Amino acid sequence: MINRQSEKHNTLLVQEEGLTLPFIIFDEENGIKISEYYEIYTYKDTDFNDSVLRNNAFQELKKLHNSEIIFQNNFKPTEVIKITKKQSKTVLIKSSSKLDSTTSKKGPIIASGPVITIRVVDM
């Protein structure tokens, strides 16, 4: 679903603009990306409640949007959702009391991943 060749190409473009940190290895075959460790602050969700931190983040986004970078094979979340739905399966498993006793709650348990959805239901 993610085109790793395009991801590497796009990362290099953004890196040239100084908008992301450089990587040491980017293996587009398996998606492994290794970067040097930098002692920098990483934003948390709650940081966006702070107007100064929020504005700093928005300024970086503004630099990206105002750049003349044209991304290759742009990521489209709606297309990924459509593909995932087509590829996904639902597997029904009837639970026993033994299974229920290992869970924190009784009743239906739903676990999902990108390709398989597992639904455990009471017998």
N, C-alpha and C positions, 0 to 999 in steps of 0.2 A: 504494500500500500504506500509505503514511503519510498520514493525514488532516491536511493542513497547517492547516486552519481550527481543528481541535481542538488541534493542537500550539500554535498562537498563543494560543488561549483558555487552555489549561493553563499556558503559560509566564507569561501575565499573572497568573494566580491565584498561582503560586509566587513571582512577582516581588513581589506585594502582601505576601506573608508574609516577604519579605526573604531568600528562600532561593536566589535567582539574581540575576545582574546584569541591569540593564535593557538593552533593545535600542533602537536608533534606528529601524531599519526591519525589519519582518517582512512579507515578501510571501508571503501564503498561497497565491497562485497558482503560484509557482515554487519556493517553499521557501527563498528567499534571506533570510537573517537577518544584519543588520549591527549590531554593538554597538560602543560606545566601547572603546578599548583601556585596560585597567587593568593597572597594574604590580603583579600579584599572583602568588603561587606557584601553579603547576598541578601537581597530583599525578601521579606516575609509578607504574607497576606496582610497582616496588621499594619505594616509600614505604610500602606496606602491610605490609612486614616490620618497620617501626618502630612499636612499640605506641602511642606518643604520636600520631603522624600518623594511624595507623589509627583510634584512638579519636576523634580530632577529626572525621574523615570520618564515623564512625558516629554521632556526636552530631548532625551536620547531617542525616543520613538519619532519625534518630529524630525531629527536629523536623518533618520532612516527614510521616512516618508518624503522628505524634501530632496533626498539624494536622487541621482539619475540612474540608480541601480534598477536593472530589469532582471527579475528572477527567472530562472529556467524552470519549467515544469512546476508552476506555482501550486502549492498545497491547497486542496479544496476539501474542507471538512465534510461537506454534504456528500461528496462523491465517496469518501472513505466510509461514511455511515451506510450508504447504499450497498457498497461492496461487502461490508461486514455483515449486513443483514442477509445478503444472498448466500454468503459462505457459512453463516452460523447455523448450528443445529441446537435443538432443545432436547435434552435427555431427561426423562422422568425416572427418578429412583424412589421406590417406596422405602420409607424409613422404618426401622424396627425400634423397639424401646431402647435397645442397646445404643443405637445411633443417637437417639434423642438424649440419652443420659450423658453423652459426651459434649453436648452443646449447652450453651448458657441459657437458651430459651427453648421452650417446646414449640412445636408447630412447624410450618413450612420454612425451609432454609433455601435461599437462592444464592448461588455462586455463579459469577459469570466471568468470562474472559473474552478476548477479541474474536475467537472462533467458535467456542462452545459455551452454551448456557446450560448449567445443571440446576435442576429444580428438584429438591427433595421434599416429598410430601408424606404426611402421616398415612399409615396403612388403614 
